[in-house]
Amino acid sequence: SHPALGAASRSRSTVEAPWKFEVPDGDRSLAFGSFDNLIRLTDDLQKADSQVDSIVHRIERQFIEVDPKADFKVKSQRQEKPFMDYLKAWQWDEAKYPKSRSISENLTLLMSVVTKLDEEARNKTAQYSDLKTARGNIAKKDGASLTNRDLVDVLTPDVVKMTGSPADDFIYTDHLTTVVVICPRGSDQEFLASYMRYTENVVPMSARKFQGMDDKEGNTLWRVVMFRSAAENFKKQCREKRLVIRDFDYSEEGYKKLKAQREQVEEAVRRQHGLIQDLYKAAWSDAMVAWVHVKAMRVFVESVLRFGMPPRFASFIVAPKASSTAAARKAIAEVLSRGGGAGPAGEKATAAEGQDDEDDYPYVSLTFVPFNAPRS
């Protein structure tokens, strides 16, 4: 949509009926000081427009990433409204940007606030990303092969037999230890026939398969008991025979700690998700309010530079369909020509469609794209 001086014909089906964009003028106009200040403001406002544009759309994308059904509403002057309702009823916020202050001073304040909003959103986004990374690092890898899964999630207290007897699945003493071996598909029989000869001090007949643990690739999970002094050489021999060794010490206490840690991180992610949703909602609203005020400042400055003093102009928002910009320009040209406007605006628009250059038209024209992130 285009905040623009002038109006479009209401009979045009390709153009939504324009609505007034109440930029202060006349006796209630904005303060700017000297003509030189206006020249400087032209560049300053264009830069600010571009910066706030980027910030608004970055927050928009971030909001949609955490909430695909994000509801974008604007809270301004003690009222919360859907964006289009806010825009159609827009009024200069005298409390935030008093007209007694110069445009330059209001712009400095506005950019300071928007920059802080952006920094806070970036910092909270980084914290949220770190939490999600931490969750991913300790999360269960369901469906992964035995070679990649965390064995804490495979060899859990409900499947491991630990009664303090020689029949336990894992034996740990001052002299004995238990090594976990993964046998690729089809290698079980060869492993069973030869593992006791891999090195000295392997406990005979101690190889035991964990039943029901085979993965989708056919890998099987075993344990072998041996003297601690034999463990490293046994592992080396296994690797040479293309068996996979997993360094794993079974601990019911370790499993409980990991489970508690996962629950804590999951709760932290849920809590941060809610906080960041609220932050994005508020930050987007505040940044959008600031952006519309920047557009209003630009309309005012460009109008005074183009049409002179005292500041007397009318500004409107026209929202043509994407394929109908040329038709909208032509409609505006017809209305202005009947009202005494100068210049072949319709012809200019056809040649310069899609550009944001008010010098191409006998009126001030600014492009405004409030949303650009894809929605699911």
C-alpha positions in Angstrom: 0.0 0.0 0.0 1.1 3.5 -0.7 0.8 6.5 1.7 0.4 9.1 -1.0 -0.8 12.6 -1.6 -4.0 12.4 -3.6 -6.7 9.8 -4.0 -7.8 6.9 -6.2 -11.2 6.5 -7.9 -13.5 4.5 -5.7 -15.1 3.0 -8.8 -12.0 1.1 -9.7 -12.3 -2.6 -9.0 -8.5 -3.1 -9.0 -8.0 -0.6 -6.1 -9.4 -0.8 -2.6 -11.1 2.4 -1.7 -8.4 4.7 -0.3 -8.5 5.9 3.3 -7.2 9.1 4.9 -3.7 9.0 6.3 -3.9 11.8 8.9 -0.4 13.3 8.7 -0.4 16.5 10.8 -0.5 19.7 8.6 -1.7 23.2 8.8 -1.9 24.7 12.3 -1.2 21.3 13.9 1.8 20.5 11.6 5.1 19.0 12.7 8.0 21.2 13.8 11.1 21.1 11.6 13.0 24.4 12.0 14.8 25.6 8.9 14.7 24.6 5.3 18.2 23.1 5.6 16.8 20.8 8.3 14.2 19.5 5.9 17.0 18.7 3.4 18.9 16.7 6.0 15.7 15.1 7.2 15.1 13.7 3.7 18.2 11.5 4.0 17.8 10.7 7.7 14.2 9.6 7.3 15.0 7.5 4.2 17.7 5.7 6.2 15.4 5.3 9.2 12.6 4.0 7.0 14.9 1.3 5.6 16.3 0.3 9.1 12.9 0.0 10.7 11.6 -1.9 7.7 14.3 -4.5 8.2 13.6 -4.7 12.0 9.9 -5.0 11.6 10.2 -7.8 9.1 12.9 -9.6 11.0 10.6 -9.7 14.1 7.7 -10.7 11.9 9.7 -13.7 10.6 10.9 -14.6 14.2 7.3 -14.4 15.5 6.0 -16.7 12.8 8.8 -19.2 13.4 7.8 -19.7 17.1 4.1 -19.4 16.3 3.0 -20.2 12.7 -0.5 -18.8 13.6 0.8 -15.6 15.1 -1.8 -12.9 15.5 -0.4 -9.6 14.5 -2.1 -6.8 16.4 -1.0 -3.2 17.1 -1.3 -1.8 20.6 -1.2 1.9 20.6 -2.6 4.8 22.6 -4.2 2.3 25.1 -6.0 0.3 22.3 -5.2 -3.0 20.6 -6.4 -3.5 17.1 -5.8 -5.7 14.1 -3.2 -4.1 11.9 -5.5 -2.9 9.1 -8.0 -1.4 11.6 -5.0 0.5 13.2 -3.8 1.8 9.9 -7.2 2.9 8.7 -7.9 4.8 12.0 -4.3 6.0 12.4 -3.6 9.2 14.3 -0.4 10.8 15.3 0.7 9.7 18.8 1.1 13.0 20.6 2.1 11.2 23.8 5.0 9.4 22.3 6.1 11.9 19.7 4.8 15.4 20.8 4.6 17.9 18.0 6.3 20.4 20.2 9.5 18.5 19.6 11.1 18.8 16.3 10.9 15.9 13.7 14.6 15.4 14.2 14.3 15.0 18.0 11.3 12.6 17.6 13.2 10.6 15.0 16.2 10.2 17.3 14.0 9.0 20.1 12.0 6.7 17.9 15.2 5.1 16.4 16.6 4.6 19.9 13.5 2.8 21.0 13.4 0.6 17.9 17.1 -0.3 18.1 16.6 -1.4 21.8 13.6 -3.5 20.7 15.7 -5.1 18.0 18.6 -5.8 20.4 16.3 -7.4 23.0 14.7 -9.5 20.4 18.1 -10.7 19.1 19.3 -11.5 22.6 16.2 -13.4 23.6 16.3 -15.3 20.3 19.9 -16.3 20.9 19.0 -17.5 24.4 16.0 -19.5 23.0 18.2 -21.0 20.3 20.8 -22.1 22.9 18.1 -23.8 25.0 16.8 -25.6 21.9 20.4 -26.7 21.1 20.9 -28.0 24.6 17.6 -29.9 24.4 18.7 -31.4 21.1 22.0 -32.5 22.5 20.5 -34.5 25.3 17.3 -35.5 23.6 16.4 -39.1 22.9 17.4 -40.1 19.4 14.5 -42.5 18.8 14.8 -44.4 15.5 18.6 -44.0 15.3 20.8 -47.0 15.0 22.6 -48.5 18.0 25.8 -47.0 16.9 24.4 -43.5 17.2 21.8 -43.7 20.0 22.7 -42.8 23.5 22.9 -46.1 25.3 21.4 -44.5 28.4 18.1 -44.6 26.5 18.6 -48.2 25.4 19.9 -49.8 28.5 17.4 -48.4 31.0 16.7 -49.6 34.5 13.5 -51.4 33.3 15.4 -53.6 30.9 18.8 -54.1 32.7 19.0 -56.7 35.4 21.0 -55.4 38.4 20.4 -57.4 41.6 23.9 -57.5 43.0 24.4 -61.1 41.9 26.8 -62.7 39.4 23.9 -63.0 37.0 23.7 -59.2 36.6 23.9 -57.7 33.1 26.7 -55.4 34.2 29.5 -56.5 36.5 31.7 -53.8 38.1 34.2 -54.7 40.8 37.8 -53.7 41.7 39.1 -56.2 39.1 36.2 -56.9 36.7 34.4 -54.6 34.2 31.8 -55.0 31.5 32.3 -53.9 27.8 29.5 -53.2 25.4 29.8 -54.5 21.8 27.6 -53.9 18.8 27.8 -56.6 16.2 26.8 -55.7 12.6 24.2 -57.8 10.9 25.3 -61.4 10.4 28.4 -61.2 12.6 26.9 -62.7 15.8 28.0 -66.3 15.3 31.6 -65.4 14.4 31.8 -63.1 17.4 30.5 -65.8 19.8 32.9 -68.3 18.5 36.0 -66.1 18.8 35.6 -63.3 21.4 37.2 -65.3 24.3 40.4 -65.5 22.2 40.6 -61.7 21.5 42.8 -61.3 24.6 43.7 -62.9 27.9 41.5 -62.6 31.0 38.1 -62.5 29.3 35.6 -64.3 31.4 34.5 -67.4 29.6 30.9 -67.6 28.3 30.3 -64.1 29.5 29.0 -62.8 26.2 25.3 -62.0 26.6 23.0 -60.5 24.0 20.4 -57.9 25.1 17.2 -59.3 23.7 14.8 -57.0 21.7 17.5 -54.4 21.2 18.2 -55.1 17.5 18.0 -51.9 15.4 16.5 -51.5 11.9 19.9 -52.1 10.3 20.2 -55.5 12.0 22.9 -54.5 14.5 22.8 -56.4 17.8 23.8 -55.4 21.3 26.1 -57.5 23.5 28.0 -57.3 26.7 31.2 -59.2 27.7 32.8 -59.4 31.2 36.6 -59.3 31.6 39.4 -58.2 33.9 39.9 -54.4 33.8 43.5 -55.0 32.6 42.2 -56.7 29.5 39.6 -54.1 28.4 41.7 -51.9 26.2 43.2 -54.8 24.2 39.8 -56.4 23.9 38.4 -53.2 22.5 41.3 -52.9 20.0 40.7 -56.4 18.8 37.0 -55.7 18.3 37.6 -52.7 16.2 40.1 -54.5 14.0 37.3 -57.1 13.4 34.9 -54.2 12.5 32.8 -54.6 15.6 31.6 -51.4 17.3 32.7 -50.6 20.8 30.5 -48.3 22.8 32.1 -46.8 25.9 29.3 -47.1 28.4 29.1 -47.6 32.1 25.7 -48.5 33.3 24.3 -46.4 36.2 20.8 -46.3 37.4 21.6 -43.0 39.1 23.1 -41.6 35.9 19.9 -42.5 34.0 17.8 -40.7 36.6 20.0 -37.6 36.5 19.8 -37.5 32.7 16.0 -37.9 32.8 15.7 -35.0 35.3 18.0 -32.9 33.2 15.9 -33.5 30.2 12.8 -32.5 32.0 14.4 -29.3 33.3 15.6 -28.3 29.9 12.2 -29.1 28.3 10.5 -27.0 30.9 13.0 -24.2 30.3 12.3 -24.4 26.5 8.5 -24.3 27.1 8.8 -21.3 29.4 11.2 -19.4 27.1 8.9 -20.2 24.2 6.0 -18.5 25.9 8.2 -15.5 26.9 9.6 -15.0 23.5 6.1 -15.2 21.9 5.0 -12.3 24.1 8.2 -10.4 23.4 7.8 -10.8 19.6 4.2 -9.7 19.8 4.9 -6.6 21.8 8.1 -5.8 19.9 6.5 -6.1 16.5 3.6 -3.8 17.6 5.9 -1.1 19.0 8.2 -1.3 15.9 5.2 -1.1 13.5 3.9 1.9 15.4 7.3 3.6 15.0 7.5 2.6 11.3 4.1 4.2 10.5 5.2 7.4 12.2 8.4 7.4 10.2 6.2 7.1 7.0 4.1 10.0 8.3 7.3 12.1 8.9 8.5 11.3 5.4 5.1 12.3 3.9 5.3 15.6 5.8 8.9 16.5 4.9 8.5 15.5 1.2 5.2 17.4 0.9 6.7 20.6 2.4 9.7 20.4 0.2 7.6 19.7 -2.9 4.6 22.0 -2.3 6.1 24.7 0.0 4.8 26.5 3.1 2.5 26.6 4.9 2.1 22.8 5.2 -1.3 22.1 3.6 -1.8 18.7 1.9 -4.0 15.6 2.0 -2.5 12.2 2.3 -4.2 8.8 1.6 -3.4 5.2 1.7 -4.2 3.2 -1.4 -3.9 -0.6 -1.4 -3.9 -1.9 -5.0 -3.7 -5.6 -5.9 -0.1 -6.6 -6.8 -1.0 -6.7 -10.5 -2.9 -3.4 -10.5 -0.3 -0.8 -9.5 -0.4 0.8 -12.9 -4.2 1.0 -12.9 -4.0 2.6 -9.4 -1.5 5.2 -10.6 -3.7 5.9 -13.6 -6.8 6.3 -11.4 -4.9 8.7 -9.1 -3.7 10.7 -12.1 -7.3 11.1 -13.4 -8.5 12.3 -10.0 -5.6 14.8 -9.7 -6.0 16.0 -13.2 -9.6 16.9 -12.5 -8.5 18.7 -9.4 -5.8 20.7 -11.2 -2.9 18.4 -10.5 0.0 18.7 -12.9 1.9 16.2 -14.9 1.1 13.0 -16.9 1.2 10.8 -13.7 -0.5 7.8 -15.4 2.1 7.6 -18.1 5.0 8.0 -15.7 3.6 5.2 -13.5 3.5 2.8 -16.4 7.2 3.3 -17.0 8.2 3.4 -13.4 5.9 0.8 -11.8 7.4 -0.8 -8.7 9.8 2.1 -8.0 9.7 4.1 -4.8 10.7 7.4 -6.3 8.3 10.2 -5.6 10.1 12.4 -8.2 8.3 10.3 -10.9 4.9 11.6 -9.9 3.4 15.0 -9.2 2.6 13.9 -5.7 4.5 12.3 -2.8 4.5 8.5 -3.0 6.0 6.0 -0.6 5.8 2.3 -0.7 4.7 0.4 2.4 4.8 -3.4 2.7 3.8 -4.3 6.2 4.1 -8.1 5.9 6.5 -10.1 3.8 7.1 -13.4 5.7 5.5 -16.5 4.1 2.7 -18.0 6.2 1.8 -21.7 6.4 
